[in-house]
Amino acid sequence: MFDDKHPLFGTYKLAKRIVIGIVGGSVLVVGVLMIVLPGPALVVIPVGLGILSLEFAWARIWLKKAKTKAEDMARNFSNKNGSNKNGSGKNGKDGNDRDPPRAV
């Protein structure tokens, strides 16, 4: 919007930082409150961190840690449900995890 030689450039940068801090902080606080109140806290918290990460390095670090943790949890969840690296089920053939029928 302003180039760095404009007299209002410093004011603009400070105002932008304040607005991003207020909006992102508010979304983050609402997300934290949704941990105990009904609502999608696991969606809102990363959104708040994403907004804050536009201006603050600490939020970028927290967002990266949250993303890594979520990927690890998803990987552990999929492993506990019986899928392996090639996407097939426990028996590794066709994804059908049921035991074959026995002859009577």
CYANA upper distance limits for C-alpha pairs under 8 A (distance plus 0.5 A):
  2 PHE  CA      6 HIS  CA      6.64
  2 PHE  CA      8 LEU  CA      8.10
  2 PHE  CA      9 PHE  CA      6.31
  2 PHE  CA     12 TYR  CA      8.36
  3 ASP  CA      9 PHE  CA      7.23
  4 ASP  CA      9 PHE  CA      6.23
  4 ASP  CA     10 GLY  CA      8.48
  5 LYS  CA      9 PHE  CA      7.55
  8 LEU  CA     12 TYR  CA      6.52
  9 PHE  CA     13 LYS  CA      6.71
 10 GLY  CA     14 LEU  CA      6.72
 11 THR  CA     15 ALA  CA      6.55
 12 TYR  CA     16 LYS  CA      6.53
 13 LYS  CA     17 ARG  CA      6.64
 14 LEU  CA     18 ILE  CA      6.69
 15 ALA  CA     19 VAL  CA      6.64
 16 LYS  CA     20 ILE  CA      6.61
 17 ARG  CA     21 GLY  CA      6.52
 17 ARG  CA     55 GLU  CA      6.80
 18 ILE  CA     22 ILE  CA      6.63
 19 VAL  CA     23 VAL  CA      6.56
 20 ILE  CA     24 GLY  CA      6.18
 20 ILE  CA     25 GLY  CA      8.44
 20 ILE  CA     51 ILE  CA      7.22
 20 ILE  CA     52 LEU  CA      6.74
 20 ILE  CA     54 LEU  CA      8.11
 20 ILE  CA     55 GLU  CA      7.65
 21 GLY  CA     25 GLY  CA      6.07
 21 GLY  CA     52 LEU  CA      6.58
 21 GLY  CA     55 GLU  CA      8.38
 22 ILE  CA     26 SER  CA      6.44
 23 VAL  CA     27 VAL  CA      6.78
 23 VAL  CA     48 GLY  CA      8.50
 23 VAL  CA     51 ILE  CA      8.11
 24 GLY  CA     28 LEU  CA      6.56
 24 GLY  CA     47 VAL  CA      8.49
 24 GLY  CA     48 GLY  CA      5.26
 24 GLY  CA     49 LEU  CA      7.20
 24 GLY  CA     50 GLY  CA      8.21
 24 GLY  CA     51 ILE  CA      5.47
 24 GLY  CA     52 LEU  CA      5.45
 25 GLY  CA     29 VAL  CA      6.56
 25 GLY  CA     48 GLY  CA      7.03
 25 GLY  CA     52 LEU  CA      7.51
 26 SER  CA     30 VAL  CA      6.66
 26 SER  CA     48 GLY  CA      8.05
 27 VAL  CA     31 GLY  CA      6.65
 27 VAL  CA     44 VAL  CA      7.32
 27 VAL  CA     45 ILE  CA      7.64
 27 VAL  CA     47 VAL  CA      7.83
 27 VAL  CA     48 GLY  CA      5.31
 28 LEU  CA     32 VAL  CA      6.73
 28 LEU  CA     44 VAL  CA      7.39
 28 LEU  CA     45 ILE  CA      5.65
 28 LEU  CA     46 PRO  CA      8.26
 28 LEU  CA     47 VAL  CA      7.99
 28 LEU  CA     48 GLY  CA      4.88
 28 LEU  CA     49 LEU  CA      7.03
 29 VAL  CA     33 LEU  CA      6.65
 29 VAL  CA     45 ILE  CA      8.42
 30 VAL  CA     34 MET  CA      6.68
 30 VAL  CA     44 VAL  CA      8.04
 30 VAL  CA     45 ILE  CA      8.38
 31 GLY  CA     35 ILE  CA      7.34
 31 GLY  CA     40 PRO  CA      8.02
 31 GLY  CA     41 ALA  CA      5.22
 31 GLY  CA     42 LEU  CA      7.97
 31 GLY  CA     43 VAL  CA      8.27
 31 GLY  CA     44 VAL  CA      5.37
 31 GLY  CA     45 ILE  CA      5.18
 31 GLY  CA     48 GLY  CA      8.08
 32 VAL  CA     36 VAL  CA      8.37
 32 VAL  CA     41 ALA  CA      6.99
 32 VAL  CA     45 ILE  CA      7.12
 33 LEU  CA     37 LEU  CA      6.55
 33 LEU  CA     41 ALA  CA      8.20
 34 MET  CA     38 PRO  CA      6.25
 34 MET  CA     39 GLY  CA      5.70
 34 MET  CA     40 PRO  CA      7.10
 34 MET  CA     41 ALA  CA      5.39
 35 ILE  CA     39 GLY  CA      8.04
 35 ILE  CA     41 ALA  CA      5.99
 40 PRO  CA     44 VAL  CA      6.79
 41 ALA  CA     45 ILE  CA      6.36
 42 LEU  CA     46 PRO  CA      7.54
 43 VAL  CA     47 VAL  CA      7.09
 44 VAL  CA     48 GLY  CA      6.74
 45 ILE  CA     49 LEU  CA      6.76
 46 PRO  CA     50 GLY  CA      6.40
 46 PRO  CA     63 LEU  CA      7.04
 46 PRO  CA     66 ALA  CA      8.15
 47 VAL  CA     51 ILE  CA      6.77
 48 GLY  CA     52 LEU  CA      6.74
 49 LEU  CA     53 SER  CA      6.37
 49 LEU  CA     59 ALA  CA      6.08
 49 LEU  CA     60 ARG  CA      7.78
 49 LEU  CA     62 TRP  CA      7.91
 49 LEU  CA     63 LEU  CA      6.42
 50 GLY  CA     54 LEU  CA      7.32
 50 GLY  CA     59 ALA  CA      7.87
 50 GLY  CA     60 ARG  CA      7.85
 50 GLY  CA     63 LEU  CA      7.34
 52 LEU  CA     56 PHE  CA      6.41
 52 LEU  CA     59 ALA  CA      6.30
 52 LEU  CA     60 ARG  CA      8.25
 53 SER  CA     57 ALA  CA      6.73
 53 SER  CA     58 TRP  CA      7.93
 53 SER  CA     59 ALA  CA      5.23
 53 SER  CA     60 ARG  CA      5.19
 53 SER  CA     63 LEU  CA      8.20
 54 LEU  CA     60 ARG  CA      8.43
 56 PHE  CA     60 ARG  CA      7.27
 57 ALA  CA     61 ILE  CA      6.90
 58 TRP  CA     62 TRP  CA      6.77
 59 ALA  CA     63 LEU  CA      6.45
 60 ARG  CA     64 LYS  CA      6.62
 61 ILE  CA     65 LYS  CA      6.72
 62 TRP  CA     66 ALA  CA      6.56
 63 LEU  CA     67 LYS  CA      6.58
 64 LYS  CA     68 THR  CA      6.68
 65 LYS  CA     69 LYS  CA      6.61
 66 ALA  CA     70 ALA  CA      6.57
 67 LYS  CA     71 GLU  CA      6.67
 68 THR  CA     72 ASP  CA      6.71
 69 LYS  CA     73 MET  CA      6.65
 70 ALA  CA     74 ALA  CA      6.59
 71 GLU  CA     75 ARG  CA      6.59
 72 ASP  CA     76 ASN  CA      6.61
 73 MET  CA     77 PHE  CA      6.49
 74 ALA  CA     78 SER  CA      6.63
 75 ARG  CA     79 ASN  CA      6.68
 76 ASN  CA     80 LYS  CA      6.64
 77 PHE  CA     81 ASN  CA      6.82
 78 SER  CA     82 GLY  CA      7.24
 78 SER  CA     83 SER  CA      6.47
 78 SER  CA     84 ASN  CA      8.46
 79 ASN  CA     83 SER  CA      5.96
 79 ASN  CA     84 ASN  CA      6.82
 82 GLY  CA     89 GLY  CA      5.96
 82 GLY  CA     90 LYS  CA      5.55
 83 SER  CA     87 GLY  CA      6.00
 83 SER  CA     88 SER  CA      6.08
 83 SER  CA     89 GLY  CA      5.20
 83 SER  CA     90 LYS  CA      6.72
 84 ASN  CA     88 SER  CA      6.59
 84 ASN  CA     89 GLY  CA      7.12
 84 ASN  CA     90 LYS  CA      7.82
 84 ASN  CA     92 GLY  CA      8.25
 87 GLY  CA     95 GLY  CA      8.17
 88 SER  CA     92 GLY  CA      5.71
 88 SER  CA     93 LYS  CA      7.00
 88 SER  CA     94 ASP  CA      6.57
 88 SER  CA     95 GLY  CA      4.94
 89 GLY  CA     93 LYS  CA      7.67
 89 GLY  CA     94 ASP  CA      7.49
 89 GLY  CA     95 GLY  CA      4.58
 89 GLY  CA     96 ASN  CA      6.78
 89 GLY  CA     97 ASP  CA      6.25
 90 LYS  CA     95 GLY  CA      7.72
 90 LYS  CA     97 ASP  CA      6.33
 91 ASN  CA     95 GLY  CA      7.66
 91 ASN  CA     96 ASN  CA      7.96
 91 ASN  CA     97 ASP  CA      6.65
